[in-house]
Amino acid sequence: MAAPDPSPTGLGFAVSVDVRCDQQPHHDTRIDAHVRVKAIGTGPRDQRPATELAVVLALDVGPARRQDAAAALAAALRALPDGLSFAVLGGAGDDGPGRCYPLRGPWALADTDEKRRAAFSVGRIAPTPDERPPPGYGSWLTAARTLFGQRPLPVRHLILVTDGAGHDPAGEADLAAGIAACRGEFSADVLALGVDWDPAPLLALTEGLHGTADTAPDRFAPAVTGALRRLRRVLSPELPVTVTGRPAVTGVALSERQPRQHALVPATAPEHPHRYDFATHQWEPGTRDYLLAVRADASADPLGVLLQLATVSVGDATAPLVVRWLPPGVAVGAGGGGGGTVDAMNAATRMRTALERGYAALDPMSREEAERQFGLAVRLAHEIGADWVLTKVRTVADIVDGARGLVRVGPTVDRGTVREGRLQVASGPLLDLPAHAEGPPGKCPGCRHPAGPGARYCIACGRRL
């Protein structure tokens, strides 16, 4: 997320595409597919050396929280891994966030002495005076971007610790511009202290900069240490998911559904108009799930035969998107398989969206809308077995009938619980989607012996398949 990574990614990839094979042919047919990407560690190490990381720690707190926050930040600095490049921002300077450490130069390199001096220096951080307007989250991003411009390491990351003191409600446009300017330059996490913060700008910040937002206690040092530990597992800071379509494919959209939920923006080059590159970030060993939507013109295609409409590639791994246009009068689902996980993934997306809207309706209180959205989330959770959603809803409402989606919100709801819920829904547990089916086995046209989907010759009679 930043400078080009000179080292090997240390990751191997496997890509699979699950799609309903049989489709109705139209001039503009939309086809949804579930793309699963498995990243597997291949190198000799399971984490990135600390020397390849640059981290800015920004402390944005009001006067009432300054003492505890400074103590927590000192503890976090003492726990930094040796070799890490770091800088600390805090308080307010004359023209924005103040520089706390290092005292000379933009960056420090973590070792025993530097960490000790940095921990001592955080006592100098003064909160923004009550009479001075807050700097705004966009100012913290600008200050971090200036620092990262002088440290071109493979992984560059901002950890913003805030109690909401730095949010200027009038600065939403500045925040959006700051996110756009920083996108691709560094990633960002947010640790929210207390309850006096607005979840919306924090979620916008972390979604735009490919990080996470979560609540933390005033003694937040363990949360910072955990964030750095996760960051060191990122073996590839940026990687494209490439979708290449036939000329008949007229539109491609890709959205990540797990582990995070957000739409991706395609990039195309004039010399390759049918290739769409979707930038993705912070790859570590694990599985990611995407919803791929393509639109295709079937007017010139043959009916009843398998056609490859597109391929999906990550690294050296590629998987095809194959469909068959149905003859007239044949209903979808009558003969084709596949696509079984698309419905489950769409249900999970609707469930998370309803849960987010339910929390948003409670802040400020809109009981009827919250009950409607929570009811939808609970009903879908029952259908797909997402018990964690039921647990979250019970913190703010009573579930009267989960299967029917009947929920009752009480007369009072704790604002802190609501705001914590809004942050945590975005990083909730993953849906346990089934593995992609291989499809029904084929048969040799000569002896009718079963043949696997990748077979080229019959193992019984030797006939070419």
C-alpha positions as CSV (number, residue, x, y, z in Angstrom):
1,M,0.0,0.0,0.0
2,A,2.4,2.5,-1.0
3,A,5.8,1.9,-2.6
4,P,6.1,-1.1,-4.9
5,D,6.9,-4.2,-2.8
6,P,10.4,-5.5,-3.9
7,S,10.1,-8.8,-2.1
8,P,8.1,-11.9,-3.3
9,T,4.6,-11.9,-1.9
10,G,5.0,-15.3,-0.2
11,L,1.5,-16.2,-1.3
12,G,0.0,-18.7,-3.7
13,F,-3.6,-18.4,-4.9
14,A,-6.5,-20.7,-5.9
15,V,-9.5,-19.2,-7.6
16,S,-12.9,-20.8,-8.1
17,V,-16.1,-19.5,-9.7
18,D,-19.6,-20.7,-8.7
19,V,-22.3,-19.7,-11.2
20,R,-25.7,-21.1,-12.2
21,C,-24.7,-22.7,-15.5
22,D,-28.0,-22.4,-17.4
23,Q,-29.0,-18.9,-18.2
24,Q,-31.8,-17.2,-20.3
25,P,-30.3,-15.5,-23.4
26,H,-31.1,-11.8,-23.8
27,H,-29.6,-8.8,-25.3
28,D,-28.5,-7.7,-21.9
29,T,-28.4,-10.6,-19.5
30,R,-27.1,-10.2,-16.0
31,I,-25.2,-13.1,-14.5
32,D,-24.1,-13.3,-10.8
33,A,-21.3,-15.5,-9.7
34,H,-19.5,-16.2,-6.4
35,V,-15.8,-15.9,-6.7
36,R,-13.7,-17.4,-3.9
37,V,-10.0,-16.7,-3.6
38,K,-7.8,-18.7,-1.3
39,A,-4.4,-17.2,-0.4
40,I,-1.9,-19.7,0.8
41,G,1.5,-18.9,2.4
42,T,4.3,-20.2,0.3
43,G,7.4,-18.5,1.6
44,P,9.7,-19.3,4.5
45,R,8.1,-16.7,6.8
46,D,4.6,-16.2,8.0
47,Q,5.0,-12.5,8.7
48,R,6.6,-9.5,7.2
49,P,9.8,-8.1,8.8
50,A,9.2,-5.0,10.9
51,T,11.8,-3.2,8.9
52,E,9.3,-3.1,5.9
53,L,6.7,-1.3,7.9
54,A,6.1,2.4,8.5
55,V,3.4,3.3,11.1
56,V,2.0,6.6,12.2
57,L,0.3,6.6,15.6
58,A,-2.1,9.6,15.9
59,L,-3.7,10.4,19.3
60,D,-6.8,12.5,19.0
61,V,-8.4,13.0,22.4
62,G,-10.1,15.7,24.5
63,P,-8.8,17.1,27.8
64,A,-10.7,14.7,30.0
65,R,-9.0,11.7,28.4
66,R,-5.5,13.1,27.9
67,Q,-3.8,11.5,30.9
68,D,-5.0,8.0,30.5
69,A,-4.5,8.1,26.7
70,A,-0.9,9.3,27.0
71,A,-0.2,6.5,29.5
72,A,-1.7,3.9,27.1
73,L,0.2,5.4,24.1
74,A,3.5,5.1,26.1
75,A,2.8,1.5,26.8
76,A,2.0,0.8,23.1
77,L,5.3,2.5,22.1
78,R,7.3,0.4,24.5
79,A,5.8,-2.7,22.8
80,L,6.7,-1.8,19.2
81,P,8.7,-4.4,17.3
82,D,12.4,-3.5,16.8
83,G,13.1,-2.2,13.3
84,L,9.7,-0.6,12.8
85,S,9.7,2.9,11.3
86,F,7.3,5.0,13.4
87,A,6.1,8.6,14.1
88,V,3.7,9.9,16.7
89,L,1.2,12.7,16.1
90,G,-0.9,14.2,18.9
91,G,-2.5,17.4,20.1
92,A,-2.8,20.5,18.0
93,G,-0.1,22.6,16.4
94,D,-0.4,26.0,14.8
95,D,-1.8,24.7,11.5
96,G,-3.1,21.2,12.3
97,P,-2.2,18.1,14.3
98,G,1.0,18.4,16.4
99,R,4.2,16.4,16.0
100,C,5.1,14.5,19.1
101,Y,7.9,12.2,18.1
102,P,10.6,12.0,16.8
103,L,11.8,15.4,18.0
104,R,14.2,15.7,15.1
105,G,13.4,14.4,11.6
106,P,10.1,12.9,10.4
107,W,10.8,9.2,11.4
108,A,12.3,7.1,14.2
109,L,13.5,3.5,13.9
110,A,12.3,1.4,16.9
111,D,15.0,0.1,19.2
112,T,15.3,0.0,23.0
113,D,16.5,3.6,23.3
114,E,14.1,5.1,20.7
115,K,11.1,3.4,22.3
116,R,12.0,4.6,25.7
117,R,12.5,8.2,24.5
118,A,9.2,8.1,22.5
119,A,7.3,6.8,25.6
120,F,8.7,9.6,27.7
121,S,7.8,12.2,25.0
122,V,4.1,11.4,24.8
123,G,3.7,13.3,28.1
124,R,4.2,16.4,26.0
125,I,0.9,15.8,24.0
126,A,-1.6,18.5,24.9
127,P,-5.3,18.0,24.0
128,T,-6.9,20.4,21.6
129,P,-8.0,23.4,23.7
130,D,-11.8,23.7,24.2
131,E,-11.8,27.1,22.6
132,R,-10.0,26.0,19.4
133,P,-12.1,24.2,16.7
134,P,-11.1,20.5,16.2
135,P,-8.6,19.8,13.5
136,G,-10.9,17.4,11.7
137,Y,-10.1,13.8,10.6
138,G,-9.1,15.1,7.2
139,S,-6.2,17.0,8.9
140,W,-4.9,13.9,10.5
141,L,-4.9,12.2,7.1
142,T,-3.0,15.1,5.5
143,A,-0.4,15.1,8.2
144,A,0.1,11.3,7.9
145,R,0.3,11.5,4.1
146,T,3.1,14.1,4.4
147,L,5.0,11.8,6.7
148,F,4.5,8.7,4.5
149,G,5.7,10.6,1.5
150,Q,9.1,10.6,3.1
151,R,9.2,6.8,3.9
152,P,8.6,4.7,0.8
153,L,8.4,1.3,2.5
154,P,6.2,-1.6,1.2
155,V,3.6,-1.3,4.0
156,R,2.5,2.1,5.3
157,H,-0.2,2.4,7.9
158,L,-2.0,4.9,10.1
159,I,-3.5,4.0,13.5
160,L,-5.8,6.8,14.6
161,V,-6.9,6.6,18.3
162,T,-9.8,9.0,18.8
163,D,-12.6,9.9,21.2
164,G,-14.2,12.0,18.6
165,A,-12.4,15.2,19.6
166,G,-11.0,15.6,16.1
167,H,-14.2,15.4,14.2
168,D,-15.5,18.6,12.7
169,P,-19.1,18.0,11.5
170,A,-18.6,20.8,9.0
171,G,-15.6,19.2,7.5
172,E,-17.2,16.2,5.8
173,A,-16.1,17.4,2.3
174,D,-12.5,17.8,3.6
175,L,-12.6,14.3,5.0
176,A,-13.8,12.9,1.7
177,A,-11.1,14.8,-0.2
178,G,-8.5,13.6,2.3
179,I,-9.6,9.9,1.9
180,A,-9.4,10.3,-1.9
181,A,-5.9,11.8,-1.7
182,C,-4.6,9.1,0.6
183,R,-6.1,6.1,-1.2
184,G,-3.3,3.9,-2.4
185,E,-0.7,5.8,-0.3
186,F,-1.4,4.1,3.0
187,S,-4.0,2.1,4.9
188,A,-5.6,3.0,8.2
189,D,-7.2,1.6,11.3
190,V,-9.3,3.5,13.9
191,L,-9.6,2.7,17.6
192,A,-12.6,4.6,19.1
193,L,-12.5,5.5,22.8
194,G,-15.6,6.3,24.8
195,V,-18.9,6.9,23.1
196,D,-18.8,10.6,22.0
197,W,-17.9,9.9,18.4
198,D,-19.9,9.6,15.2
199,P,-19.5,6.1,13.6
200,A,-20.2,7.3,10.0
201,P,-16.9,9.3,9.3
202,L,-14.8,6.6,11.1
203,L,-16.4,3.9,8.9
204,A,-15.9,6.0,5.8
205,L,-12.3,6.5,6.7
206,T,-11.4,2.9,7.2
207,E,-13.4,1.6,4.2
208,G,-11.7,4.1,2.0
209,L,-8.3,3.3,3.3
210,H,-8.8,-0.5,3.6
211,G,-8.6,-0.8,7.4
212,T,-10.8,-1.6,10.3
213,A,-12.7,0.5,12.9
214,D,-13.3,-0.9,16.4
215,T,-13.9,0.3,19.9
216,A,-11.2,0.1,22.5
217,P,-10.8,0.8,26.2
218,D,-8.9,3.9,27.4
219,R,-6.0,1.6,28.1
220,F,-5.7,0.8,24.4
221,A,-2.1,-0.5,24.2
222,P,-3.1,-4.1,23.6
223,A,-5.3,-3.1,20.7
224,V,-2.4,-1.2,19.1
225,T,-0.2,-4.2,19.5
226,G,-2.8,-6.5,18.0
227,A,-3.2,-4.1,15.0
228,L,0.5,-4.2,14.3
229,R,0.5,-8.0,14.7
230,R,-2.2,-8.3,12.0
231,L,-0.4,-5.8,9.8
232,R,2.8,-7.9,9.8
233,R,0.8,-10.9,8.5
234,V,0.1,-8.8,5.3
235,L,2.3,-10.5,2.8
236,S,1.0,-8.5,-0.3
237,P,-0.2,-5.0,0.4
238,E,-1.9,-4.6,-2.9
239,L,-3.0,-7.1,-5.6
240,P,-5.4,-6.8,-8.5
241,V,-8.3,-9.2,-9.2
242,T,-8.5,-9.2,-13.0
243,V,-11.7,-10.1,-14.9
244,T,-11.2,-10.6,-18.6
245,G,-14.4,-10.9,-20.7
246,R,-15.3,-11.8,-24.2
247,P,-16.4,-8.9,-26.5
248,A,-20.0,-9.9,-25.8
249,V,-19.5,-9.0,-22.1
250,T,-20.7,-5.4,-21.8
251,G,-20.2,-4.7,-18.1
252,V,-18.4,-6.1,-15.1
253,A,-18.8,-5.3,-11.4
254,L,-17.0,-6.9,-8.4
255,S,-17.7,-6.4,-4.7
256,E,-15.9,-8.0,-1.8
257,R,-18.4,-9.7,0.6
258,Q,-16.0,-11.4,3.0
259,P,-14.1,-10.6,5.2
260,R,-15.2,-7.0,4.5
261,Q,-18.1,-5.7,2.6
262,H,-17.4,-3.0,0.0
263,A,-17.6,-2.4,-3.7
264,L,-14.4,-2.3,-5.8
265,V,-13.6,0.2,-8.6
266,P,-12.5,-1.3,-12.0
267,A,-9.7,0.1,-14.0
268,T,-9.3,-0.5,-17.7
269,A,-6.7,0.4,-20.3
270,P,-7.5,1.6,-23.8
271,E,-5.4,-1.2,-25.3
272,H,-7.3,-3.8,-23.2
273,P,-10.9,-2.7,-23.2
274,H,-12.3,-6.1,-22.1
275,R,-9.9,-6.5,-19.1
276,Y,-11.0,-5.0,-15.7
277,D,-8.5,-4.7,-12.9
278,F,-9.9,-4.4,-9.4
279,A,-7.4,-3.2,-6.8
280,T,-7.5,-5.2,-3.5
281,H,-5.4,-4.7,-0.4
282,Q,-3.8,-6.2,2.6
283,W,-3.5,-9.8,1.5
284,E,-2.6,-12.5,4.1
285,P,-3.2,-16.2,4.1
286,G,-6.9,-16.9,4.2
287,T,-10.1,-16.8,2.0
288,R,-11.9,-14.0,0.4
289,D,-15.4,-14.1,-1.2
290,Y,-16.5,-11.8,-4.0
291,L,-19.8,-11.3,-5.9
292,L,-19.1,-10.9,-9.6
293,A,-21.8,-9.5,-11.8
294,V,-21.4,-9.4,-15.6
295,R,-23.7,-8.3,-18.3
296,A,-23.6,-10.1,-21.6
297,D,-25.2,-9.9,-25.0
298,A,-26.3,-13.4,-26.0
299,S,-27.9,-12.4,-29.3
300,A,-25.1,-13.9,-31.4
301,D,-24.2,-16.9,-29.3
302,P,-25.2,-20.5,-29.9
303,L,-27.8,-22.2,-27.6
304,G,-27.3,-25.2,-25.5
305,V,-23.5,-25.3,-25.4
306,L,-21.0,-24.3,-22.7
307,L,-19.5,-20.9,-23.3
308,Q,-16.7,-19.2,-21.4
309,L,-17.8,-15.6,-20.9
310,A,-14.9,-14.4,-18.8
311,T,-12.0,-15.4,-16.6
312,V,-11.0,-14.3,-13.1
313,S,-7.4,-14.1,-12.3
314,V,-5.4,-13.4,-9.1
315,G,-1.7,-13.8,-9.2
316,D,-0.9,-16.8,-11.3
317,A,-4.3,-18.5,-10.7
318,T,-7.2,-18.3,-13.1
319,A,-10.8,-19.7,-13.2
320,P,-13.4,-19.5,-16.0
321,L,-16.9,-18.2,-15.8
322,V,-18.8,-20.7,-18.0
323,V,-22.6,-20.6,-18.8
324,R,-25.0,-22.2,-21.3
325,W,-27.7,-20.3,-23.0
326,L,-31.0,-22.1,-22.7
327,P,-33.2,-23.0,-25.8
328,P,-36.6,-21.3,-25.9
329,G,-39.1,-22.7,-23.5
330,V,-36.6,-24.2,-21.0
331,A,-36.9,-22.8,-17.5
332,V,-33.8,-21.7,-15.6
333,G,-32.9,-24.4,-13.1
334,A,-34.4,-27.2,-15.1
335,G,-31.0,-28.8,-15.9
336,G,-28.0,-26.7,-15.0
337,G,-26.2,-26.8,-11.7
338,G,-24.0,-24.4,-9.8
339,G,-24.6,-21.0,-8.2
340,G,-25.6,-22.5,-4.9
341,T,-23.4,-20.2,-2.9
342,V,-24.6,-17.0,-4.6
343,D,-28.0,-17.1,-2.9
344,A,-26.3,-17.6,0.5
345,M,-23.9,-14.7,-0.1
346,N,-26.6,-12.4,-1.2
347,A,-28.6,-13.3,1.9
348,A,-25.6,-12.5,4.1
349,T,-25.1,-9.2,2.4
350,R,-28.8,-8.2,2.9
351,M,-28.5,-9.3,6.6
352,R,-25.5,-7.2,7.3
353,T,-27.0,-4.2,5.5
354,A,-30.2,-4.5,7.5
355,L,-28.2,-4.8,10.8
356,E,-26.3,-1.6,9.9
357,R,-29.5,0.2,9.1
358,G,-31.1,-1.0,12.3
359,Y,-28.3,0.5,14.4
360,A,-28.3,3.7,12.3
361,A,-32.0,4.1,13.0
362,L,-31.4,4.0,16.7
363,D,-28.9,6.9,16.6
364,P,-31.0,9.0,16.7
365,M,-33.9,6.9,17.9
366,S,-36.3,5.8,15.1
367,R,-37.9,2.7,16.8
368,E,-40.2,1.6,14.0
369,E,-37.5,1.7,11.3
370,A,-35.0,-0.1,13.7
371,E,-37.5,-2.9,14.4
372,R,-38.2,-3.4,10.7
373,Q,-34.5,-3.6,9.8
374,F,-33.5,-5.7,12.8
375,G,-36.4,-8.0,12.0
376,L,-35.1,-8.5,8.5
377,A,-31.6,-9.2,9.8
378,V,-32.9,-11.7,12.4
379,R,-35.0,-13.6,9.8
380,L,-32.1,-13.9,7.4
381,A,-29.8,-14.9,10.2
382,H,-32.2,-17.7,11.0
383,E,-32.2,-18.8,7.4
384,I,-28.4,-19.0,7.0
385,G,-27.4,-19.9,10.6
386,A,-25.7,-16.6,11.6
387,D,-26.1,-16.8,15.3
388,W,-23.8,-13.8,16.0
389,V,-26.4,-11.5,14.5
390,L,-29.0,-12.7,17.0
391,T,-26.5,-12.0,19.8
392,K,-25.9,-8.4,18.5
393,V,-29.6,-7.6,18.1
394,R,-30.3,-8.8,21.7
395,T,-28.0,-6.1,23.1
396,V,-30.5,-3.4,21.9
397,A,-33.8,-5.3,21.4
398,D,-35.9,-8.3,22.3
399,I,-36.4,-11.0,19.6
400,V,-40.1,-12.0,19.8
401,D,-40.1,-14.4,16.9
402,G,-36.8,-14.9,15.1
403,A,-38.1,-17.1,12.3
404,R,-40.8,-14.5,11.4
405,G,-38.5,-11.5,12.0
406,L,-40.4,-9.9,14.9
407,V,-38.3,-7.6,17.1
408,R,-39.2,-5.1,19.8
409,V,-36.9,-2.2,20.7
410,G,-37.3,-1.0,24.3
411,P,-38.1,2.6,25.4
412,T,-34.5,3.4,26.1
413,V,-31.3,2.2,24.4
414,D,-27.8,2.8,25.5
415,R,-26.1,5.1,22.9
416,G,-22.7,3.6,23.5
417,T,-23.9,0.1,22.7
418,V,-25.5,1.3,19.5
419,R,-22.4,3.1,18.3
420,E,-20.2,0.1,19.2
421,G,-22.6,-2.1,17.2
422,R,-22.3,0.1,14.1
423,L,-18.5,-0.2,14.1
424,Q,-18.5,-3.9,14.8
425,V,-21.0,-5.0,12.2
426,A,-18.5,-4.2,9.4
427,S,-16.0,-6.7,10.9
428,G,-18.5,-9.3,12.1
429,P,-17.9,-13.0,11.9
430,L,-17.7,-14.5,8.4
431,L,-20.5,-16.6,6.9
432,D,-19.5,-20.3,6.6
433,L,-20.2,-20.6,2.9
434,P,-20.0,-24.2,1.5
435,A,-17.2,-25.2,-0.8
436,H,-17.9,-24.8,-4.5
437,A,-19.4,-27.9,-6.1
438,E,-17.5,-29.5,-8.9
439,G,-20.8,-30.2,-10.8
440,P,-22.2,-33.6,-11.7
441,P,-19.7,-36.0,-13.2
442,G,-19.7,-36.5,-17.0
443,K,-19.9,-39.7,-18.8
444,C,-18.0,-41.2,-21.7
445,P,-20.1,-41.0,-24.9
446,G,-19.0,-44.4,-25.9
447,C,-19.1,-46.7,-22.8
448,R,-20.9,-44.3,-20.5
449,H,-18.2,-44.7,-17.8
450,P,-18.2,-41.7,-15.4
451,A,-15.6,-39.1,-16.1
452,G,-14.4,-36.3,-13.9
453,P,-14.9,-32.6,-15.0
454,G,-11.2,-32.3,-16.0
455,A,-10.9,-35.6,-17.8
456,R,-9.7,-35.6,-21.4
457,Y,-9.8,-39.4,-22.0
458,C,-12.0,-42.1,-20.7
459,I,-10.1,-44.3,-18.2
460,A,-12.2,-47.3,-19.2
461,C,-12.1,-47.4,-23.0
462,G,-9.5,-44.7,-23.8
463,R,-11.9,-42.7,-26.0
464,R,-11.2,-38.9,-26.2
465,L,-13.8,-37.0,-24.3
